[in-house]
Amino acid sequence: MQRYVLSYITKVLCESNVRWAAGGSNVLAQYGLIKSPRDIDLLIDINDVEKASHLIEESASPIEAESYTPFRTEIFRRYLMDETEIDFMAGFAIEHEKGIYRFHLNNESLTKQVVVDGYSLPLSSLEDWFILYQLIPNKGDKANLIELYWKENGILHPFILRKALEQPLPDQIIDRTMRLLNEV
């Protein structure tokens, strides 16, 4: 069912010229780091929120979306489509002890495209998710998977990690990221 939902989302958002990317476990699955994602994380350009929301609501039902600490995402919505949960995020941000880290949806952050039923599914980068998974409570194991992948395959987009280091981050994330940039 999730493949159908992802195919539908890819089709309608691409046909409508919405700037977006799949994130989270969908990215990990595309690199073979996990078998199947539990849900679909959509990162939407803040300027395309209403258009994207309208398109998704044509086939998905809104469900309760509760934002909690440490998330400081500007717009967070949740949907259910054919038993698949969709997390819809624009202005994705996470607060931590050194400030707020913001995911920037731009051309640099869209590092891979996967063709799904004839449409191009944009994926956010492993590098972005390496940082984000360290900031999201109880997701450090996913950052570990990315690190192991890099040790075998190399870091594909080190400039994204360097750019991330320009934002406020906890010291342990800075140290770990610098170590990886120097070792891998």
N, C-alpha and C positions, 0 to 999 in steps of 0.2 A: 504494500500500500504506500509506503513512504516514497518509493521510486515514482509512483504515479503522481503523488503530491509535488515532489520536487520537479518533475517534468512539467506539470501544470504551471507552477510558480515561475519556472524559467521561461516558459513560453509567453505568459501574459506580461511579465515584467520586461522581457526583451522586446516584445512587440510594441510596448508603450514607452520605450526609451527611458526607463527608470534606471537611475544609477544605484546599484546594489551589489551585494556579494553574499555568498553563503559563508558561514563561519563555523567556529566550534568543531564539534565532532564530525561534521560533514567534511571539513578540511582534513582532519586526521584520517578519515576513511579513504579519501582520495589518494593519500600517500601510503595506504596499507597499514596504518598504525593501529586501527581498530577495525572490527568486522562491520558493524552496522550502528549508525547513530541512533540515539534514543528519540531525538526530535530534530527539527530543522531550525537553525539560527539564521535569521535574515538580518543583514546590516544594510540599512537603507540610508541614502543621502537625505539629509534633513530637508532639502528643497523638494524632495519627491514623496514625502510622507503621505500626504492626503491622496495623491494619485495611486500610490502603491497599496495603501490601506483599502481604498475603494475596490481595486482589482482583486485583492485577496478576499475581501468580504463577499464578493460575488459567488464564491464557492466554499468559503470557510466560515465557521461560526466563531464570533468573539467569545472568549472565556475570560474568567477573572485573571487579571494581571496585577500582581502585587509586587511592587518594587521594594527592596529592603537593603539595608546597609550590607555591604559597602558600595552598592551600585548607585551611580549618580547619572544614569542614562537619561537624556532629555525626554525621549519618547519611548515607552515600552508598552507593547501590546502583545496579547497572546491570542492564538486562534486554534481551532480544532478542525481538521479536514480529514475525513476518512480515517479516523482514529489516530491521526498523526498530529502531534502538537507542533505549533509554529511559534517561535519567539521572534517578535518583530521589534527591532531596535534601531533607533536613529540617535546619533550623538552619544554613542556608547562610551561610558566613563566609569571608572572605579576609584573610589576614595581609599586612601591608605595613610599611614602615619606621616608621610612626607608631603602629602598633597593629593591631587587628583590626576590620574592618568587617563588620557583621552585617546580612543582609537580614532584615527583619521582615515575616512574612506576617500581615497584618491587613487589616481592611476598607479602610483608606486605600490599601494597596498593590494592591488589586484594582480597577483603574480602568476596565476594559473587559470586557464579556461578549460572546461570539460564540456564536450558536446553531449547534450541530453536530448534525444529525439529531434535532432536537427537544430537545436538552439544552444547558444553558448552560455554555459553556467559559469559566472565569474566566482573565483574563490579568493578569499582573503589569505594572507600569507601565513606560513608556519611560524615565521619570525614574530609576527604580531601576536599569534596565539601562544607562543612560548612565554612572552611577557605577560599576557592577559591571564593565562592559566596559573601563573605564580601569584597573581593578585587576587584571583577568585578563590574564596574559601573552599577547601577540600578538593581542589583540582590540580594540586601539585604533581600528582601521578601522571597527568597528561603532559605537563611540561617535561617530566622525566622521559616520557616516550619520544618526545621531539628531540631532546638532547641525545638519546641513544641513536635515533635516526641520523642526526647530523654527524655523530662520531663514525658512522658507517658510510655516509654519503656526502658529507660536507655541507656547510651552510650555503644555501642557494642564493640568498639575498642579504648579505651582511650589512649593506647600507641601511636596511630597515631596522636592524638592531642598533646600529649607531644612532639613527634618528630617534629611536625610542629612548636612548640614554640621555637625550636632550630634555626629556620631561622629568618631573619629579618621580623618583622611584626609591623604594627602600634600599638600604645599603647592600643587603644580601643579594638582591636581584641585580644590582649594578655589578657587584663583584662576580657573580656567576656568569653574567652576560659577557663581561670583559674577559674572563677566563676562557670562555668558549670561543670568543672572537680571536683570541691569541693562540689557542690550541688546535682548533678544528680547521 
